[in-house]
Amino acid sequence: MPAISPQSHVQNILRISHEMYGQAKQGDWATFTRLEAKREKIITALFAHPHINVMLETLAATLRQVMTIDNKSMALGEREKQRLAGEMAGLNQHHQAARVYQLASMNESLSS
């Protein structure tokens, strides 16, 4: 079986990066994570290729595209993280308010 060329690896990495960004835009982080794991294996294979040092300059422009897409995906991930942190803070406040209400109700029942 012939070895996969560095160019093929880089094109697969770029394609998967685009797919990952699409999943990030849709908020499908489970699929994003699966694609990221798949892409990581290809990246490992790329850098293990015996001719990578000779080919790196040729592949650099495509790898920069991958980095640009990754930056966009990371920005979406950070926004989602902030949104979830806000939701969690709201839930915590709700639970605290419910506990205070419950304690106040119990104290009122005891004093009656």
C-alpha positions as CSV (number, residue, x, y, z in Angstrom):
1,M,0.0,0.0,0.0
2,P,1.6,3.3,-1.0
3,A,2.2,6.0,1.6
4,I,-0.1,8.9,1.6
5,S,1.6,12.0,0.4
6,P,2.0,15.1,2.6
7,Q,-0.1,17.1,0.2
8,S,-3.0,14.6,0.6
9,H,-2.6,14.7,4.4
10,V,-2.7,18.5,4.3
11,Q,-5.8,18.6,2.1
12,N,-7.5,16.2,4.4
13,I,-6.6,18.3,7.4
14,L,-8.0,21.4,5.7
15,R,-11.2,19.6,4.7
16,I,-11.8,18.4,8.2
17,S,-10.9,21.8,9.6
18,H,-13.7,23.3,7.5
19,E,-16.1,20.6,8.7
20,M,-15.1,21.3,12.3
21,Y,-15.8,25.0,11.8
22,G,-19.2,24.2,10.4
23,Q,-20.0,22.0,13.4
24,A,-18.8,24.8,15.7
25,K,-21.1,27.3,14.0
26,Q,-24.0,24.9,14.5
27,G,-23.0,24.3,18.1
28,D,-22.5,20.6,17.6
29,W,-19.5,20.2,19.9
30,A,-19.7,16.4,20.1
31,T,-19.2,16.1,16.3
32,F,-16.6,18.8,16.4
33,T,-14.6,16.8,19.0
34,R,-14.9,13.6,17.0
35,L,-13.6,15.4,13.9
36,E,-10.8,16.9,15.9
37,A,-9.7,13.5,17.1
38,K,-9.8,12.2,13.5
39,R,-7.8,15.3,12.3
40,E,-5.2,14.8,15.1
41,K,-4.4,11.4,13.7
42,I,-3.8,12.8,10.3
43,I,-1.7,15.6,11.7
44,T,0.5,13.0,13.5
45,A,0.8,11.0,10.2
46,L,1.7,14.2,8.3
47,F,4.6,15.1,10.7
48,A,5.8,11.5,10.8
49,H,6.1,11.4,7.0
50,P,9.7,10.9,5.9
51,H,9.7,13.8,3.5
52,I,7.9,16.4,5.7
53,N,11.0,18.6,6.2
54,V,11.5,18.9,2.5
55,M,7.7,19.6,1.9
56,L,7.0,21.9,4.8
57,E,7.6,25.1,2.9
58,T,5.3,24.0,0.1
59,L,2.6,23.0,2.6
60,A,2.9,26.1,4.7
61,A,0.2,28.2,3.0
62,T,-2.4,25.4,3.4
63,L,-1.4,24.9,7.1
64,R,-1.8,28.7,7.6
65,Q,-5.4,28.3,6.3
66,V,-6.0,25.6,8.8
67,M,-4.7,27.9,11.6
68,T,-7.1,30.6,10.4
69,I,-10.0,28.3,10.5
70,D,-9.0,27.0,13.9
71,N,-8.8,30.5,15.3
72,K,-12.4,31.0,14.1
73,S,-13.5,27.7,15.7
74,M,-11.7,28.6,19.0
75,A,-13.5,32.0,19.1
76,L,-16.9,30.2,18.7
77,G,-15.9,27.8,21.4
78,E,-14.9,30.6,23.8
79,R,-18.3,32.3,23.2
80,E,-20.1,29.0,23.9
81,K,-18.0,28.6,27.1
82,Q,-18.9,32.1,28.2
83,R,-22.6,31.5,27.4
84,L,-22.6,28.3,29.5
85,A,-20.8,30.0,32.3
86,G,-23.5,32.6,32.4
87,E,-26.2,29.9,32.4
88,M,-24.5,28.1,35.2
89,A,-24.3,31.3,37.2
90,G,-28.0,31.9,36.7
91,L,-28.8,28.4,37.8
92,N,-26.6,28.8,40.9
93,Q,-28.5,32.0,41.8
94,H,-31.8,30.2,41.3
95,H,-30.8,27.3,43.5
96,Q,-29.6,29.7,46.2
97,A,-32.8,31.7,46.1
98,A,-34.8,28.4,46.4
99,R,-32.7,27.4,49.4
100,V,-33.2,30.7,51.1
101,Y,-37.0,30.5,50.4
102,Q,-37.1,27.0,51.8
103,L,-35.2,28.0,54.9
104,A,-37.4,31.0,55.5
105,S,-40.5,28.8,55.0
106,M,-39.1,26.2,57.5
107,N,-38.3,29.0,60.1
108,E,-41.8,30.5,59.6
109,S,-43.3,27.0,60.2
110,L,-41.3,26.5,63.4
111,S,-42.1,29.9,64.8
112,S,-45.9,29.3,64.3
